[in-house]
Protein backbone atom coordinates (compact mmCIF):
# COMPACT_ATOMS: atom_id res chain seq x y z
CA UNK A 1 0.00 0.00 0.00
CA UNK A 2 1.07 3.53 -0.63
CA UNK A 3 2.03 5.99 2.08
CA UNK A 4 3.19 9.58 2.20
CA UNK A 5 5.29 11.39 4.78
CA UNK A 6 5.54 15.13 5.07
CA UNK A 7 8.11 15.56 7.82
CA UNK A 8 7.50 19.26 8.44
CA UNK A 9 4.25 20.11 10.17
CA UNK A 10 4.80 23.86 10.05
CA UNK A 11 7.27 26.05 8.20
CA UNK A 12 7.73 29.80 8.42
CA UNK A 13 9.55 31.72 5.73
CA UNK A 14 10.10 35.37 4.97
CA UNK A 15 8.42 36.90 1.98
CA UNK A 16 10.79 36.73 -0.97
CA UNK A 17 12.75 33.82 0.44
CA UNK A 18 12.96 30.46 -1.26
CA UNK A 19 10.84 27.53 -0.15
CA UNK A 20 11.18 23.77 -0.15
CA UNK A 21 8.50 21.47 1.26
CA UNK A 22 9.50 17.87 1.70
CA UNK A 23 7.54 14.81 0.69
CA UNK A 24 8.58 11.18 0.86
CA UNK A 25 6.45 8.37 -0.43
CA UNK A 26 6.34 4.63 -0.23
CA UNK A 27 5.06 2.64 -3.18
CA UNK A 28 6.35 -0.45 -4.93
CA UNK A 29 6.02 0.79 -8.48
CA UNK A 30 6.29 4.10 -10.23
CA UNK A 31 3.82 6.33 -8.45
CA UNK A 32 1.64 9.15 -9.58
CA UNK A 33 2.51 12.13 -7.37
CA UNK A 34 0.58 15.29 -6.64
CA UNK A 35 0.88 18.48 -4.67
CA UNK A 36 -2.30 20.24 -3.57
CA UNK A 37 -2.71 23.53 -1.72
CA UNK A 38 -5.53 24.36 0.67
CA UNK A 39 -6.17 27.93 1.71
CA UNK A 40 -8.15 28.53 4.91
CA UNK A 41 -11.78 27.52 4.46
CA UNK A 42 -11.16 26.38 0.90
CA UNK A 43 -11.04 23.09 -0.91
CA UNK A 44 -7.88 21.62 -2.36
CA UNK A 45 -6.35 23.08 -5.50
CA UNK A 46 -3.93 21.09 -7.62
CA UNK A 47 -0.52 22.73 -7.91
CA UNK A 48 1.21 20.12 -10.04
CA UNK A 49 1.45 16.41 -10.75
CA UNK A 50 3.97 13.86 -11.93
CA UNK A 51 3.13 10.79 -13.98
CA UNK A 52 6.19 10.04 -16.06
CA UNK A 53 8.86 11.67 -18.19
CA UNK A 54 10.74 14.74 -17.06
CA UNK A 55 11.33 14.48 -13.34
CA UNK A 56 11.16 18.25 -12.85
CA UNK A 57 7.54 19.32 -13.00
CA UNK A 58 6.30 22.87 -13.32
CA UNK A 59 3.04 23.89 -11.74
CA UNK A 60 0.85 26.88 -11.17
CA UNK A 61 1.73 29.92 -9.08
CA UNK A 62 5.45 29.52 -9.77
CA UNK A 63 5.82 26.18 -7.99
CA UNK A 64 7.88 23.24 -9.18
CA UNK A 65 8.63 19.79 -7.84
CA UNK A 66 11.28 17.22 -8.56
CA UNK A 67 10.71 13.47 -8.53
CA UNK A 68 13.74 11.60 -7.21
CA UNK A 69 13.18 7.87 -7.43
CA UNK A 70 16.40 7.02 -5.57
CA UNK A 71 15.23 9.07 -2.58
CA UNK A 72 11.51 8.30 -2.91
CA UNK A 73 10.94 12.02 -2.74
CA UNK A 74 8.83 14.62 -4.47
CA UNK A 75 9.79 17.93 -2.88
CA UNK A 76 7.95 21.13 -3.72
CA UNK A 77 9.93 24.30 -4.35
CA UNK A 78 9.39 27.95 -5.07
CA UNK A 79 12.23 30.43 -5.60
CA UNK A 80 10.50 33.43 -4.05
CA UNK A 81 7.56 33.12 -1.70
CA UNK A 82 4.68 35.61 -1.67
CA UNK A 83 2.48 36.36 1.33
CA UNK A 84 -0.46 34.83 -0.55
CA UNK A 85 1.32 31.47 -0.54
CA UNK A 86 0.49 31.03 3.15
CA UNK A 87 -1.66 27.89 3.21
CA UNK A 88 -1.62 24.17 3.91
CA UNK A 89 0.21 22.02 1.39
CA UNK A 90 -0.53 18.35 0.83
CA UNK A 91 1.51 15.79 -1.03
CA UNK A 92 -0.39 12.78 -2.37
CA UNK A 93 0.43 9.55 -4.13
CA UNK A 94 -1.76 7.53 -6.44
CA UNK A 95 -1.28 3.96 -7.52
CA UNK A 96 -0.13 3.36 -11.06
CA UNK A 97 -3.41 1.68 -11.91
CA UNK A 98 -5.72 4.29 -13.31
CA UNK A 99 -8.19 6.21 -11.24
CA UNK A 100 -7.74 5.28 -7.63
CA UNK A 101 -8.19 7.12 -4.38
CA UNK A 102 -5.20 9.20 -3.43
CA UNK A 103 -3.18 8.70 -0.28
CA UNK A 104 -2.33 12.02 1.31
CA UNK A 105 0.35 13.17 3.68
CA UNK A 106 -0.72 15.04 6.80
CA UNK A 107 0.20 18.36 5.29
CA UNK A 108 2.66 21.17 5.91
CA UNK A 109 1.36 24.51 7.05
CA UNK A 110 3.25 27.41 5.52
CA UNK A 111 3.37 30.78 7.23
CA UNK A 112 4.86 33.78 5.46
CA UNK A 113 6.25 36.72 7.41
CA UNK A 114 7.20 40.17 6.18
CA UNK B 1 -17.54 25.34 -16.20
CA UNK B 2 -18.67 24.85 -12.64
CA UNK B 3 -16.46 22.97 -10.26
CA UNK B 4 -17.38 20.41 -7.64
CA UNK B 5 -19.98 21.75 -5.26
CA UNK B 6 -20.91 20.50 -1.81
CA UNK B 7 -23.74 21.27 0.54
CA UNK B 8 -24.18 22.31 3.21
CA UNK B 9 -20.94 24.17 3.78
CA UNK B 10 -21.37 23.81 7.52
CA UNK B 11 -23.45 21.39 9.54
CA UNK B 12 -23.85 21.32 13.29
CA UNK B 13 -25.69 18.36 14.74
CA UNK B 14 -26.27 16.63 18.02
CA UNK B 15 -24.72 13.34 18.90
CA UNK B 16 -26.91 10.47 17.79
CA UNK B 17 -28.58 12.30 14.91
CA UNK B 18 -28.25 11.31 11.26
CA UNK B 19 -26.74 13.68 8.70
CA UNK B 20 -26.62 13.79 4.92
CA UNK B 21 -23.90 15.53 2.97
CA UNK B 22 -24.28 16.23 -0.71
CA UNK B 23 -21.78 16.40 -3.56
CA UNK B 24 -22.35 17.60 -7.11
CA UNK B 25 -19.39 16.55 -9.25
CA UNK B 26 -18.16 18.27 -12.38
CA UNK B 27 -20.47 17.47 -15.28
CA UNK B 28 -19.19 14.52 -17.28
CA UNK B 29 -16.91 13.20 -14.55
CA UNK B 30 -17.52 9.52 -13.99
CA UNK B 31 -15.34 9.04 -10.91
CA UNK B 32 -16.34 10.47 -7.52
CA UNK B 33 -14.50 10.25 -4.22
CA UNK B 34 -15.28 11.11 -0.61
CA UNK B 35 -12.50 11.99 1.83
CA UNK B 36 -12.49 13.07 5.45
CA UNK B 37 -10.12 15.66 6.87
CA UNK B 38 -9.84 15.69 10.62
CA UNK B 39 -8.07 18.39 12.61
CA UNK B 40 -4.32 18.02 12.26
CA UNK B 41 -4.67 15.04 9.96
CA UNK B 42 -4.32 14.55 6.27
CA UNK B 43 -7.12 13.43 4.07
CA UNK B 44 -8.55 10.02 4.73
CA UNK B 45 -10.21 8.16 1.86
CA UNK B 46 -13.76 7.03 2.54
CA UNK B 47 -15.45 5.76 -0.61
CA UNK B 48 -15.02 5.82 -4.39
CA UNK B 49 -17.56 5.54 -7.20
CA UNK B 50 -16.61 4.80 -10.80
CA UNK B 51 -19.41 4.87 -13.32
CA UNK B 52 -21.90 2.08 -12.73
CA UNK B 53 -19.43 -0.20 -10.99
CA UNK B 54 -19.84 -1.27 -7.40
CA UNK B 55 -18.29 1.40 -5.18
CA UNK B 56 -15.03 0.89 -3.33
CA UNK B 57 -16.14 1.20 0.30
CA UNK B 58 -12.86 0.10 1.82
CA UNK B 59 -12.26 3.42 3.56
CA UNK B 60 -15.55 3.72 5.42
CA UNK B 61 -14.69 3.73 9.14
CA UNK B 62 -17.85 2.01 10.37
CA UNK B 63 -21.23 0.75 9.23
CA UNK B 64 -22.72 4.06 10.34
CA UNK B 65 -21.27 5.54 7.17
CA UNK B 66 -22.82 4.96 3.77
CA UNK B 67 -22.95 6.71 0.44
CA UNK B 68 -24.88 6.50 -2.76
CA UNK B 69 -24.59 8.04 -6.15
CA UNK B 70 -27.76 8.52 -8.13
CA UNK B 71 -27.78 8.54 -11.90
CA UNK B 72 -24.03 8.56 -12.01
CA UNK B 73 -23.92 12.16 -10.86
CA UNK B 74 -24.91 13.54 -7.46
CA UNK B 75 -23.67 11.69 -4.40
CA UNK B 76 -24.90 11.69 -0.82
CA UNK B 77 -22.80 10.65 2.15
CA UNK B 78 -24.90 9.61 5.12
CA UNK B 79 -23.67 9.29 8.67
CA UNK B 80 -26.07 7.61 11.04
CA UNK B 81 -26.08 8.05 14.81
CA UNK B 82 -23.30 10.63 14.64
CA UNK B 83 -20.53 10.59 17.23
CA UNK B 84 -18.26 13.42 18.30
CA UNK B 85 -15.32 11.77 16.56
CA UNK B 86 -17.19 12.19 13.27
CA UNK B 87 -16.52 15.93 13.47
CA UNK B 88 -14.37 16.77 10.47
CA UNK B 89 -14.38 18.37 7.05
CA UNK B 90 -15.81 16.03 4.46
CA UNK B 91 -14.39 16.61 1.00
CA UNK B 92 -15.71 15.35 -2.28
CA UNK B 93 -13.66 15.06 -5.46
CA UNK B 94 -14.38 14.01 -9.01
CA UNK B 95 -12.28 13.05 -11.98
CA UNK B 96 -12.92 12.40 -15.62
CA UNK B 97 -12.34 8.67 -15.67
CA UNK B 98 -12.88 5.96 -16.57
CA UNK B 99 -9.63 4.44 -15.36
CA UNK B 100 -7.56 7.09 -17.07
CA UNK B 101 -4.10 6.77 -15.68
CA UNK B 102 -3.36 9.37 -13.08
CA UNK B 103 -6.42 11.44 -13.86
CA UNK B 104 -6.60 14.63 -11.80
CA UNK B 105 -9.07 14.78 -8.94
CA UNK B 106 -10.87 18.09 -8.51
CA UNK B 107 -12.04 18.89 -5.01
CA UNK B 108 -15.08 20.67 -3.70
CA UNK B 109 -14.91 23.20 -0.85
CA UNK B 110 -15.99 20.63 1.71
CA UNK B 111 -18.65 20.35 4.39
CA UNK B 112 -17.55 21.10 7.93
CA UNK B 113 -19.42 18.78 10.27
CA UNK B 114 -19.55 19.50 13.97
CA UNK B 115 -21.13 16.94 16.29
CA UNK B 116 -21.99 18.34 19.71
Boltz contact constraints between the chains, C-beta under 6 A:
constraints:
  - contact:
      token1: [A, 32]
      token2: [B, 102]
      max_distance: 6.0
  - contact:
      token1: [A, 43]
      token2: [B, 107]
      max_distance: 6.0
  - contact:
      token1: [A, 43]
      token2: [B, 108]
      max_distance: 6.0
  - contact:
      token1: [A, 43]
      token2: [B, 109]
      max_distance: 6.0
  - contact:
      token1: [A, 43]
      token2: [B, 110]
      max_distance: 6.0
  - contact:
      token1: [A, 44]
      token2: [B, 107]
      max_distance: 6.0
  - contact:
      token1: [A, 46]
      token2: [B, 104]
      max_distance: 6.0
  - contact:
      token1: [A, 51]
      token2: [B, 102]
      max_distance: 6.0
  - contact:
      token1: [A, 98]
      token2: [B, 99]
      max_distance: 6.0
  - contact:
      token1: [A, 98]
      token2: [B, 101]
      max_distance: 6.0
  - contact:
      token1: [A, 99]
      token2: [B, 31]
      max_distance: 6.0
  - contact:
      token1: [A, 99]
      token2: [B, 95]
      max_distance: 6.0
  - contact:
      token1: [A, 99]
      token2: [B, 97]
      max_distance: 6.0
  - contact:
      token1: [A, 99]
      token2: [B, 99]
      max_distance: 6.0
  - contact:
      token1: [A, 99]
      token2: [B, 103]
      max_distance: 6.0
  - contact:
      token1: [A, 101]
      token2: [B, 33]
      max_distance: 6.0
  - contact:
      token1: [A, 101]
      token2: [B, 45]
      max_distance: 6.0
  - contact:
      token1: [A, 101]
      token2: [B, 48]
      max_distance: 6.0
  - contact:
      token1: [A, 104]
      token2: [B, 42]
      max_distance: 6.0
  - contact:
      token1: [A, 104]
      token2: [B, 43]
      max_distance: 6.0
  - contact:
      token1: [A, 105]
      token2: [B, 42]
      max_distance: 6.0
  - contact:
      token1: [A, 106]
      token2: [B, 41]
      max_distance: 6.0
  - contact:
      token1: [A, 106]
      token2: [B, 42]
      max_distance: 6.0
  - contact:
      token1: [A, 107]
      token2: [B, 42]
      max_distance: 6.0
